[in-house]
Amino acid sequence: MPDIQADDAFGTMLALTDTVAPWAIRVAATLRLADLVAPGGAPADAILKGLEAAGERVDQEAVRRLLRYLASLGVFEYDAASELYRPTRLSELMTEDSPVSMRDWWRMDSAMCRLDQTPTLMMEAIRTGEPVYERIFGRDVWADLAQHPPLAASFEQAMAHKTRISLDSVIAAVDWRARGDVVDVGGGHGLLLQAILKISPQARGTVFDTPAGVATARAHLAGSPVAGRIAFAEGDFFGRWPAGADTYVLMNVLHNWPDDQVVRLLRRGAEALGPTGRLLVVETVVGGAGDQRSLARLDMMMLLFCGGKERSRPQYDELAARAGLTITGSHPTSFGLAILELAPAGTTPAGSA
């Protein structure tokens, strides 16, 4: 009989099915433990005093056990001689003011934490092919965010982080300066539009989003050097888009929706495009240059929480055609995203980069 403890497959499956580490990290992020571990290190007693000062009600022994476990994962480093917990590159991702902070992804009261609870009903999603978020929280994800502004704000922060870390690669992938007016559809914080206008001194831009999204963008862009060239338009991107721009951008939007809804969105884009306009869709592409394992995981999450999906290039070709558009170019980015360039059907393809 084989020694199961020496079997690499056994250890791999234990790691893959672990549910303790993900939630320990989320608790640590919620309690701001990384901020309480000073750069030079802090003993458990000092961390506990910091939690007390912050008004957190915790069991002291439970916190000590949590700290030991997090140190075993490498989230913190523990020096037995000095009895100090010290920060690591992993804990930096949870600190409040770090430029690489992902705390909004892991806080227990965040939208992303709600999304991460949906795999508990994966069997139902597999049997029905339908999202399960509503079964857990009482309404679909978009209605839930609309009903809870703090939840929506945490979602926007997480999406802004996702945009921020991929932004340079997106800007480098196409010649944004070759066009004039730009509309960022579902633009959120306006990070992409701000970056485009910084390298396009003659261009003007519009953030087109829900009233809450526009309010977020206004606040973020108020002090920007390009603020004077940015307008704001409130609306539903399933309704009419602002017309007459040279370029429309949809970044990380289409994968949130099932096929029929994507066709509705793209038809709105087709209506807004003039004869020489273009619609740029920024998404990951199944079978493309991105990390396919991460993409497969994301594809499962889209099924679970909103009914969206990650798609291949042929699938995007089909959806574009149904909307009266054609994909005239595909531009890979160094981050693993692709920028699909769409134009009215019948436009001669410009080729793929």
Buried (B, 14 or more C-beta within 10 A) or exposed (E): EEEEEEEEEEEEEEEEEEEEBEBBBBBBBBBBBBBBBBEEBBBBEBBBEBBEEEEEEEEEEEBBEBBEBBBEBEBBBBEEEEEBBBBBEBBBBBBEEBEEBBBBBBBEEBBBBBBBBBBEBEEBBEEEEEBBBBEBBEEBBBEBBBEBEEBBBBBBBBBBBBBBEBBEBBBEBBEBEEBEBBBBBBBBBBBBBBBBBBEBEEBBBBBBBBEBBBBBBBEBBEEBEBBEBBEBBEBEBEEEBBEEBBBBBBBBBBBBBBBEBBBBBBBBBBEBBEEEBBBBBBBBBBEBBBEBEEBEEBBBBBBBBBBBBBBEBEBBBBBBBBBBBBBBBBBBBEBBBBBBBBBBEEBEEEEBE
